[in-house]
């Protein structure tokens, strides 16, 4: 193979590898950024639920289901549980 063609082939491979690495880095950043936000929302939801139970004296049953709702729904899930508990519909 011609040395010039080898050099061009290596340059194309290196540039392609760099582009692929940049794309992977951007995708990982977006995934981790969303994951961090979801984890923070889940923790805040569970903290709101615990604050409603212990600080405000609501008789909310802390079960696996209520924790999962808070972990998935975050703060909105915790408020949903608090409202359902306040009206004596669920989590009593």
C-alpha positions as CSV (number, residue, x, y, z in Angstrom):
1,X,0.0,0.0,0.0
2,X,1.1,3.5,-0.8
3,X,2.5,5.4,2.3
4,X,0.3,8.4,1.5
5,X,-2.8,6.2,1.4
6,X,-1.8,4.6,4.7
7,X,-1.5,8.0,6.3
8,X,-4.9,9.1,5.0
9,X,-6.4,5.8,6.2
10,X,-4.9,6.3,9.7
11,X,-6.1,9.9,9.7
12,X,-9.7,8.8,8.8
13,X,-9.6,6.2,11.5
14,X,-8.4,8.6,14.1
15,X,-10.9,11.3,13.2
16,X,-13.7,8.7,13.2
17,X,-12.6,7.4,16.6
18,X,-12.6,11.0,18.0
19,X,-16.1,11.7,16.6
20,X,-17.4,8.5,18.1
21,X,-15.8,9.2,21.5
22,X,-17.4,12.7,21.5
23,X,-20.8,11.3,20.7
24,X,-20.5,8.7,23.4
25,X,-19.4,11.4,25.9
26,X,-22.4,13.6,25.1
27,X,-24.8,10.7,25.4
28,X,-23.4,9.6,28.7
29,X,-23.5,13.1,30.0
30,X,-27.2,13.4,29.1
31,X,-28.0,10.1,30.7
32,X,-26.1,10.9,33.9
33,X,-27.6,14.4,34.1
34,X,-31.1,13.0,33.9
35,X,-30.3,10.2,36.3
36,X,-29.0,12.7,38.9
37,X,-32.1,14.8,38.6
38,X,-34.3,11.7,39.0
39,X,-32.4,10.5,42.0
40,X,-32.6,14.0,43.7
41,X,-36.3,14.1,43.0
42,X,-36.8,10.7,44.5
43,X,-34.8,11.6,47.7
44,X,-36.8,14.8,48.1
45,X,-40.0,12.9,47.7
46,X,-39.1,10.5,50.4
47,X,-37.9,13.3,52.7
48,X,-41.2,15.2,52.2
49,X,-43.1,12.0,53.1
50,X,-41.0,11.5,56.2
51,X,-41.4,15.2,57.2
52,X,-45.2,14.9,56.8
53,X,-45.2,11.9,59.0
54,X,-42.8,12.9,61.8
55,X,-42.9,16.7,61.8
56,X,-46.6,17.3,61.0
57,X,-47.9,14.2,62.8
58,X,-49.8,12.6,59.9
59,X,-50.4,8.9,60.4
60,X,-49.0,7.9,57.0
61,X,-48.1,4.2,56.7
62,X,-44.6,3.9,55.4
63,X,-44.8,0.8,53.3
64,X,-42.8,-0.5,50.3
65,X,-45.6,0.8,48.0
66,X,-45.5,4.4,49.5
67,X,-41.7,4.5,49.2
68,X,-41.8,3.3,45.6
69,X,-44.4,5.9,44.8
70,X,-42.1,8.6,46.3
71,X,-39.1,7.2,44.6
72,X,-40.8,7.2,41.2
73,X,-43.0,10.2,41.6
74,X,-40.7,12.3,43.7
75,X,-42.2,15.3,45.4
76,X,-45.5,15.0,43.5
77,X,-45.7,11.3,44.6
78,X,-45.2,12.4,48.2
79,X,-48.0,15.0,47.9
80,X,-50.3,12.5,46.3
81,X,-49.7,10.1,49.3
82,X,-50.2,13.0,51.8
83,X,-53.5,14.0,50.1
84,X,-54.8,10.4,49.9
85,X,-53.9,10.0,53.6
86,X,-55.5,13.3,54.6
87,X,-58.8,12.2,53.0
88,X,-58.4,8.7,54.6
89,X,-58.5,7.1,51.1
90,X,-55.1,5.2,51.3
91,X,-51.9,4.9,53.3
92,X,-53.8,5.0,56.6
